[in-house]
């Protein structure tokens, strides 16, 4: 049987010198006795995987609002694809796969219902603003609690990777930087796949410069982006793409914003207005009626303010729960039959 000490020794002996070793973690906010079997990063991965917030990702929108079909990505399938891509890169660079996987699985725990549209609404109506990466860390630090522990009490390396997976911040571990790039590789490619399948765009409309550099198929594009990242990061202190890949990926992302993410064929103004009504109505209701929040969030409201409690509750909802709660609160019962 492999014990934790042996796994830690393996990491030191086998992984690249730049890899983050679990034995030398910066630790947790609250000290815990080490596990006999698992390393610290393995424990973090398991806590995230078994959390309620992780399970809720199954019913949260990625891009397509209320898609008709079983094969469109959800926030959960996106997370799993990020994890797979990130682990592939980490393995090839001989970095810490357990840390990489933990960050990847936890990076979107704080996402709102209805994807980035829900995030935009909360950012507009919540006085302190809203960013899903900050909320993901809050889920890990505060909201996903047990009877014996406030939050998940994750290691500093995982917390940093979750917070800085998007935006201008750069994770201080190479493993966190891998997740940051893998997130972009994953969502741009699977969103192209979903958009083509739904008929929102045609394969012929994908920029020819992107096809020439990345490849024509979904498989080719991901493979080439992953290989490029590995080749340009090996032996370096930063995880990076080649300049031509980075610039073309930025260009492809701009194409996706213009033709998919902000396309009226994906998100009709009517649907976006409904999302705003649902999110803002729920938020306002629980600000005015904090006694109707779940018990744990009533405590948050008492300690940190009713706006914080309402924001945490609404952000944690799945799409279907938000719609059901809105119907229960605001739609006359006879109308919902």
The 8 nearest C-alpha neighbors of each residue, nearest first, counted from 0:
[[1, 2, 36, 5, 3, 6, 35, 4],
 [2, 0, 5, 3, 6, 36, 4, 37],
 [3, 1, 36, 5, 4, 35, 0, 6],
 [2, 4, 36, 6, 37, 5, 38, 35],
 [3, 5, 7, 6, 2, 8, 35, 38],
 [6, 4, 8, 2, 7, 3, 1, 9],
 [7, 5, 9, 3, 8, 4, 10, 2],
 [6, 8, 4, 10, 5, 9, 22, 3],
 [9, 7, 5, 11, 6, 10, 12, 4],
 [8, 10, 6, 12, 7, 11, 13, 5],
 [9, 11, 7, 14, 13, 8, 12, 20],
 [10, 12, 8, 9, 13, 14, 7, 20],
 [13, 11, 9, 10, 8, 14, 15, 7],
 [12, 14, 10, 9, 11, 15, 93, 8],
 [15, 13, 10, 93, 94, 11, 18, 12],
 [16, 14, 18, 17, 93, 94, 13, 92],
 [15, 17, 18, 14, 11, 19, 94, 13],
 [18, 16, 15, 19, 94, 236, 173, 14],
 [19, 17, 94, 15, 16, 95, 20, 14],
 [18, 20, 95, 21, 17, 172, 94, 174],
 [21, 19, 22, 23, 18, 10, 11, 24],
 [20, 22, 24, 23, 39, 38, 40, 7],
 [23, 21, 20, 7, 24, 38, 39, 8],
 [22, 24, 21, 20, 25, 19, 26, 7],
 [25, 23, 26, 21, 22, 20, 154, 156],
 [26, 24, 155, 23, 154, 27, 156, 21],
 [27, 25, 24, 154, 155, 28, 30, 23],
 [26, 28, 154, 29, 153, 30, 155, 152],
 [27, 29, 152, 30, 26, 154, 153, 155],
 [28, 30, 27, 31, 152, 26, 153, 154],
 [29, 31, 27, 28, 32, 26, 152, 33],
 [32, 30, 33, 29, 27, 34, 152, 26],
 [31, 33, 34, 30, 35, 29, 39, 27],
 [34, 32, 31, 35, 39, 38, 37, 3],
 [33, 35, 36, 37, 32, 38, 3, 39],
 [34, 36, 3, 2, 37, 33, 4, 38],
 [37, 35, 3, 2, 34, 38, 1, 4],
 [36, 38, 3, 34, 41, 42, 35, 39],
 [37, 39, 41, 3, 40, 21, 42, 7],
 [38, 40, 42, 41, 21, 43, 37, 33],
 [41, 39, 43, 98, 42, 38, 97, 44],
 [40, 42, 44, 38, 43, 39, 37, 97],
 [41, 43, 45, 39, 40, 44, 37, 46],
 [44, 42, 40, 46, 41, 45, 153, 101],
 [43, 45, 101, 41, 47, 42, 46, 48],
 [46, 44, 48, 42, 43, 47, 49, 41],
 [47, 45, 43, 49, 48, 44, 50, 42],
 [46, 48, 50, 44, 45, 49, 105, 43],
 [47, 49, 45, 46, 50, 44, 53, 104],
 [50, 48, 46, 47, 45, 51, 53, 54],
 [51, 49, 47, 53, 52, 48, 46, 54],
 [50, 52, 54, 53, 55, 49, 143, 47],
 [51, 53, 55, 50, 54, 108, 56, 143],
 [54, 52, 50, 51, 55, 56, 108, 48],
 [55, 53, 51, 56, 52, 57, 50, 49],
 [54, 56, 52, 57, 53, 58, 317, 51],
 [57, 55, 75, 59, 74, 58, 54, 53],
 [58, 56, 75, 55, 59, 54, 73, 74],
 [59, 57, 56, 317, 55, 318, 60, 73],
 [58, 60, 56, 317, 112, 74, 318, 57],
 [61, 59, 114, 113, 73, 62, 74, 64],
 [60, 62, 73, 74, 114, 72, 63, 59],
 [63, 61, 60, 114, 64, 260, 190, 115],
 [62, 64, 66, 265, 61, 65, 60, 266],
 [63, 65, 66, 60, 62, 113, 266, 265],
 [64, 66, 63, 67, 60, 318, 113, 68],
 [67, 65, 64, 63, 68, 71, 69, 197],
 [68, 66, 65, 69, 71, 70, 197, 64],
 [69, 67, 70, 66, 71, 197, 65, 196],
 [68, 70, 71, 67, 66, 72, 73, 65],
 [71, 69, 68, 72, 193, 73, 67, 66],
 [72, 70, 193, 69, 73, 68, 66, 63],
 [73, 71, 76, 61, 77, 70, 74, 193],
 [72, 74, 61, 75, 60, 76, 59, 77],
 [73, 75, 61, 77, 56, 59, 76, 60],
 [76, 74, 56, 57, 78, 73, 77, 79],
 [75, 77, 79, 73, 78, 72, 74, 80],
 [76, 78, 74, 80, 75, 79, 73, 81],
 [79, 77, 75, 81, 76, 80, 104, 82],
 [78, 80, 82, 76, 81, 77, 83, 75],
 [79, 81, 83, 77, 82, 78, 76, 84],
 [82, 80, 78, 84, 182, 79, 83, 181],
 [81, 83, 79, 103, 85, 80, 84, 100],
 [84, 82, 80, 86, 85, 81, 79, 87],
 [85, 83, 87, 81, 86, 82, 181, 80],
 [86, 84, 82, 88, 87, 181, 83, 178],
 [87, 85, 89, 83, 88, 84, 96, 90],
 [86, 88, 84, 90, 85, 89, 83, 91],
 [87, 89, 91, 85, 86, 90, 229, 92],
 [90, 88, 94, 86, 92, 91, 87, 96],
 [91, 89, 93, 87, 92, 88, 86, 94],
 [90, 92, 88, 93, 89, 87, 229, 94],
 [91, 93, 89, 90, 94, 233, 88, 229],
 [94, 92, 90, 14, 15, 91, 89, 95],
 [93, 95, 18, 89, 92, 14, 15, 90],
 [96, 94, 97, 98, 18, 19, 99, 89],
 [95, 97, 99, 98, 86, 89, 100, 94],
 [98, 96, 100, 99, 95, 41, 40, 101],
 [97, 99, 101, 40, 100, 96, 95, 102],
 [100, 98, 96, 174, 102, 97, 101, 103],
 [99, 101, 103, 97, 98, 102, 82, 96],
 [100, 102, 44, 98, 104, 103, 99, 43],
 [103, 101, 105, 157, 99, 100, 104, 160],
 [102, 104, 82, 100, 106, 105, 101, 178],
 [105, 103, 101, 102, 106, 78, 100, 82],
 [106, 104, 102, 103, 108, 107, 47, 101],
 [105, 107, 161, 103, 102, 104, 108, 135],
 [108, 106, 109, 110, 105, 135, 132, 131],
 [109, 107, 135, 105, 110, 52, 106, 53],
 [135, 110, 108, 134, 131, 107, 138, 111],
 [111, 109, 131, 107, 108, 314, 112, 114],
 [110, 112, 314, 117, 118, 114, 315, 113],
 [111, 113, 318, 317, 59, 114, 117, 316],
 [114, 112, 60, 117, 318, 116, 59, 111],
 [115, 113, 60, 61, 116, 112, 117, 111],
 [114, 116, 118, 117, 119, 113, 111, 62],
 [117, 115, 119, 118, 114, 113, 120, 271],
 [116, 118, 113, 120, 115, 119, 111, 114],
 [117, 119, 115, 121, 116, 120, 111, 122],
 [120, 118, 122, 116, 117, 121, 115, 123],
 [121, 119, 123, 117, 122, 118, 275, 124],
 [122, 120, 124, 118, 123, 125, 119, 129],
 [121, 123, 129, 128, 119, 120, 125, 124],
 [122, 124, 120, 121, 125, 119, 128, 126],
 [123, 125, 121, 122, 126, 120, 279, 128],
 [126, 124, 128, 121, 127, 122, 123, 129],
 [125, 127, 128, 124, 123, 122, 306, 129],
 [126, 128, 125, 129, 122, 124, 307, 306],
 [129, 127, 122, 125, 126, 123, 130, 121],
 [128, 130, 122, 121, 131, 118, 127, 125],
 [131, 129, 133, 132, 134, 118, 128, 122],
 [130, 132, 134, 110, 109, 133, 135, 129],
 [133, 131, 135, 162, 134, 130, 136, 161],
 [134, 132, 136, 135, 131, 130, 162, 137],
 [133, 135, 109, 137, 131, 136, 132, 138],
 [109, 136, 134, 108, 132, 138, 137, 133],
 [135, 137, 139, 133, 134, 138, 162, 140],
 [138, 136, 134, 140, 139, 135, 141, 133],
 [139, 137, 142, 135, 136, 143, 141, 140],
 [138, 140, 136, 151, 137, 150, 143, 141],
 [141, 139, 150, 137, 138, 151, 136, 152],
 [142, 140, 150, 137, 138, 149, 139, 143],
 [141, 143, 138, 144, 150, 139, 137, 140],
 [144, 142, 150, 138, 139, 141, 151, 50],
 [145, 143, 150, 149, 142, 148, 151, 141],
 [144, 146, 148, 147, 149, 143, 150, 151],
 [147, 145, 148, 144, 149, 150, 143, 295],
 [146, 148, 145, 149, 144, 150, 151, 152],
 [147, 149, 145, 144, 146, 150, 151, 152],
 [150, 148, 144, 141, 145, 151, 147, 140],
 [149, 151, 141, 144, 140, 143, 139, 152],
 [150, 152, 139, 153, 140, 143, 144, 149],
 [153, 151, 150, 27, 140, 28, 29, 154],
 [154, 152, 151, 43, 27, 158, 157, 155],
 [153, 155, 27, 26, 156, 157, 158, 152],
 [154, 156, 158, 157, 25, 159, 26, 27],
 [157, 155, 159, 154, 158, 160, 172, 25],
 [156, 158, 160, 102, 159, 154, 155, 161],
 [159, 157, 155, 161, 160, 156, 162, 154],
 [158, 160, 162, 156, 157, 161, 155, 170],
 [159, 161, 175, 157, 163, 170, 158, 162],
 [162, 160, 106, 158, 159, 164, 163, 102],
 [163, 161, 132, 159, 160, 133, 164, 136],
 [162, 164, 168, 165, 160, 170, 161, 169],
 [165, 163, 179, 161, 160, 162, 178, 106],
 [166, 164, 163, 179, 167, 132, 168, 162],
 [165, 167, 168, 163, 164, 169, 132, 162],
 [166, 168, 169, 165, 163, 164, 170, 179],
 [167, 169, 163, 166, 170, 165, 164, 162],
 [168, 170, 163, 171, 167, 176, 164, 175],
 [171, 169, 175, 160, 172, 163, 176, 159],
 [170, 172, 169, 173, 175, 159, 176, 156],
 [173, 171, 175, 174, 170, 176, 19, 156],
 [172, 174, 176, 175, 177, 238, 237, 171],
 [173, 175, 99, 177, 172, 176, 98, 178],
 [176, 174, 160, 170, 178, 172, 177, 173],
 [175, 177, 173, 179, 174, 178, 170, 238],
 [176, 178, 174, 175, 180, 179, 85, 181],
 [179, 177, 181, 175, 176, 180, 85, 103],
 [178, 180, 164, 176, 182, 177, 181, 165],
 [179, 181, 183, 177, 182, 178, 184, 176],
 [182, 180, 178, 184, 183, 85, 179, 81],
 [183, 181, 185, 81, 180, 179, 184, 178],
 [182, 184, 185, 181, 180, 186, 187, 179],
 [185, 183, 181, 182, 187, 186, 188, 180],
 [186, 184, 182, 183, 188, 81, 187, 181],
 [185, 187, 189, 183, 188, 190, 184, 182],
 [186, 188, 190, 185, 184, 189, 183, 191],
 [189, 187, 191, 190, 186, 185, 184, 192],
 [188, 190, 192, 186, 191, 187, 185, 193],
 [189, 191, 193, 187, 192, 188, 186, 194],
 [192, 190, 194, 188, 189, 193, 195, 187],
 [191, 193, 189, 190, 195, 194, 196, 188],
 [194, 192, 190, 196, 191, 195, 71, 197],
 [193, 195, 191, 199, 197, 196, 192, 200],
 [196, 194, 198, 200, 192, 197, 193, 201],
 [195, 197, 193, 194, 198, 192, 199, 200],
 [196, 198, 194, 195, 199, 193, 200, 192],
 [197, 199, 195, 200, 196, 194, 201, 193],
 [200, 198, 194, 197, 195, 264, 201, 259],
 [201, 199, 195, 198, 194, 204, 202, 258],
 [200, 202, 203, 204, 195, 198, 199, 205],
 [201, 203, 204, 205, 195, 200, 215, 191],
 [202, 204, 201, 205, 206, 200, 207, 210],
 [203, 205, 201, 202, 206, 200, 207, 258],
 [204, 206, 202, 203, 207, 210, 201, 209],
 [207, 205, 209, 208, 204, 210, 251, 254],
 [206, 208, 210, 209, 211, 205, 204, 203],
 [207, 209, 211, 206, 210, 212, 247, 213],
 [210, 208, 212, 206, 207, 211, 213, 247],
 [209, 211, 214, 207, 215, 213, 212, 208],
 [212, 210, 208, 209, 214, 213, 207, 215],
 [211, 213, 209, 210, 214, 208, 244, 247],
 [214, 212, 220, 210, 209, 223, 211, 219],
 [215, 213, 210, 220, 219, 211, 216, 212],
 [214, 216, 210, 219, 220, 217, 213, 211],
 [215, 217, 219, 218, 214, 220, 210, 213],
 [218, 216, 220, 219, 221, 188, 192, 215],
 [219, 217, 216, 221, 220, 222, 214, 215],
 [220, 218, 222, 214, 216, 217, 221, 223],
 [219, 221, 213, 214, 223, 217, 222, 218],
 [222, 220, 224, 218, 223, 219, 225, 217],
 [221, 223, 219, 225, 220, 224, 226, 218],
 [222, 224, 226, 220, 225, 221, 213, 219],
 [225, 223, 227, 221, 222, 226, 220, 228],
 [224, 226, 228, 222, 227, 223, 221, 229],
 [227, 225, 229, 223, 228, 224, 222, 230],
 [226, 228, 224, 230, 225, 229, 223, 240],
 [229, 227, 240, 225, 231, 226, 230, 239],
 [230, 228, 226, 232, 227, 231, 233, 88],
 [231, 229, 227, 228, 232, 233, 226, 240],
 [230, 232, 228, 229, 240, 233, 241, 239],
 [233, 231, 238, 229, 235, 239, 230, 228],
 [232, 234, 235, 230, 231, 229, 92, 238],
 [233, 235, 232, 236, 92, 17, 231, 237],
 [236, 234, 232, 237, 233, 238, 231, 17],
 [235, 237, 234, 238, 173, 17, 232, 233],
 [238, 236, 235, 239, 232, 173, 176, 234],
 [237, 239, 232, 176, 177, 173, 236, 228],
 [240, 238, 232, 228, 231, 237, 241, 180],
 [241, 239, 228, 245, 231, 227, 244, 242],
 [240, 242, 244, 243, 231, 245, 227, 239],
 [241, 243, 245, 244, 246, 240, 247, 239],
 [242, 244, 246, 245, 241, 247, 240, 248],
 [245, 243, 247, 241, 242, 246, 248, 240],
 [246, 244, 242, 248, 243, 247, 240, 241],
 [245, 247, 249, 243, 248, 244, 242, 250],
 [246, 248, 250, 244, 249, 245, 243, 251],
 [249, 247, 251, 245, 250, 246, 244, 252],
 [250, 248, 252, 246, 247, 251, 245, 253],
 [251, 249, 247, 253, 248, 252, 246, 254],
 [250, 252, 248, 254, 253, 249, 247, 255],
 [251, 253, 255, 249, 254, 250, 248, 256],
 [254, 252, 250, 256, 251, 255, 257, 249],
 [253, 255, 251, 257, 252, 256, 258, 250],
 [256, 254, 252, 259, 258, 253, 257, 260],
 [257, 255, 260, 253, 254, 259, 261, 258],
 [256, 258, 254, 255, 261, 259, 253, 262],
 [257, 259, 255, 262, 256, 254, 261, 260],
 [258, 260, 262, 255, 261, 256, 257, 265],
 [261, 259, 256, 262, 255, 258, 257, 62],
 [262, 260, 259, 256, 257, 263, 258, 266],
 [261, 263, 259, 264, 258, 265, 260, 266],
 [262, 264, 267, 266, 265, 261, 268, 259],
 [265, 263, 262, 266, 267, 199, 259, 261],
 [266, 264, 263, 262, 63, 267, 259, 199],
 [267, 265, 263, 264, 262, 270, 268, 271],
 [266, 268, 263, 270, 269, 264, 271, 265],
 [267, 269, 271, 270, 272, 266, 263, 273],
 [268, 270, 272, 267, 271, 273, 266, 274],
 [271, 269, 273, 267, 272, 268, 274, 266],
 [272, 270, 268, 274, 273, 269, 267, 275],
 [273, 271, 275, 269, 270, 274, 268, 276],
 [272, 274, 270, 276, 271, 275, 277, 269],
 [273, 275, 271, 277, 272, 276, 278, 270],
 [274, 276, 272, 278, 273, 277, 279, 120],
 [275, 277, 273, 279, 274, 278, 280, 272],
 [276, 278, 274, 280, 275, 279, 273, 281],
 [277, 279, 275, 281, 280, 276, 274, 282],
 [278, 280, 282, 276, 281, 277, 275, 283],
 [281, 279, 283, 277, 282, 278, 276, 284],
 [282, 280, 284, 278, 279, 283, 277, 285],
 [281, 283, 279, 280, 285, 284, 309, 278],
 [284, 282, 286, 280, 281, 285, 279, 287],
 [285, 283, 281, 287, 282, 286, 288, 280],
 [284, 286, 288, 289, 287, 309, 282, 283],
 [285, 287, 283, 305, 284, 288, 306, 309],
 [286, 288, 284, 285, 289, 283, 305, 282],
 [287, 289, 285, 290, 286, 291, 284, 292],
 [290, 288, 285, 291, 292, 286, 287, 297],
 [289, 291, 288, 292, 297, 285, 293, 294],
 [292, 290, 289, 288, 293, 285, 297, 294],
 [291, 293, 289, 290, 297, 296, 294, 285],
 [292, 294, 296, 295, 297, 291, 290, 312],
 [295, 293, 297, 296, 292, 298, 290, 291],
 [296, 294, 298, 297, 293, 299, 292, 142],
 [297, 295, 299, 298, 308, 293, 294, 292],
 [296, 298, 300, 294, 299, 295, 292, 293],
 [297, 299, 301, 296, 295, 300, 302, 294],
 [300, 298, 296, 302, 297, 308, 301, 303],
 [301, 299, 305, 304, 308, 297, 298, 303],
 [302, 300, 298, 299, 304, 303, 297, 305],
 [301, 303, 299, 300, 304, 298, 305, 297],
 [304, 302, 300, 299, 301, 307, 305, 308],
 [305, 303, 300, 307, 306, 301, 302, 308],
 [304, 306, 300, 308, 286, 307, 309, 289],
 [307, 305, 309, 308, 304, 286, 310, 300],
 [306, 308, 310, 305, 309, 304, 311, 300],
 [309, 307, 300, 305, 311, 296, 299, 306],
 [308, 310, 306, 312, 285, 307, 311, 282],
 [309, 311, 307, 313, 312, 308, 314, 306],
 [312, 310, 308, 314, 309, 313, 307, 315],
 [311, 313, 309, 315, 310, 314, 308, 316],
 [312, 314, 310, 316, 315, 311, 309, 282],
 [315, 313, 111, 311, 312, 316, 310, 112],
 [314, 316, 312, 313, 311, 111, 317, 109],
 [317, 315, 313, 314, 321, 112, 320, 318],
 [316, 318, 112, 59, 320, 58, 319, 321],
 [319, 317, 112, 321, 59, 320, 113, 58],
 [318, 320, 322, 321, 317, 323, 58, 316],
 [321, 319, 323, 317, 322, 318, 316, 324],
 [322, 320, 324, 318, 319, 323, 316, 325],
 [321, 323, 325, 319, 320, 324, 326, 318],
 [322, 324, 320, 326, 325, 321, 319, 327],
 [325, 323, 327, 321, 326, 322, 320, 328],
 [324, 326, 322, 328, 323, 327, 329, 321],
 [327, 325, 330, 323, 324, 329, 328, 322],
 [326, 328, 324, 325, 329, 323, 330, 332],
 [329, 327, 325, 326, 324, 330, 331, 281],
 [328, 330, 326, 325, 327, 331, 324, 280],
 [329, 331, 326, 332, 327, 328, 335, 334],
 [332, 330, 334, 333, 329, 335, 326, 327],
 [331, 333, 335, 334, 330, 336, 327, 326],
 [332, 334, 331, 335, 336, 330, 326, 327],
 [335, 333, 331, 332, 336, 330, 326, 329],
 [336, 334, 332, 333, 330, 331, 326, 327],
 [335, 334, 333, 332, 331, 330, 326, 327]]
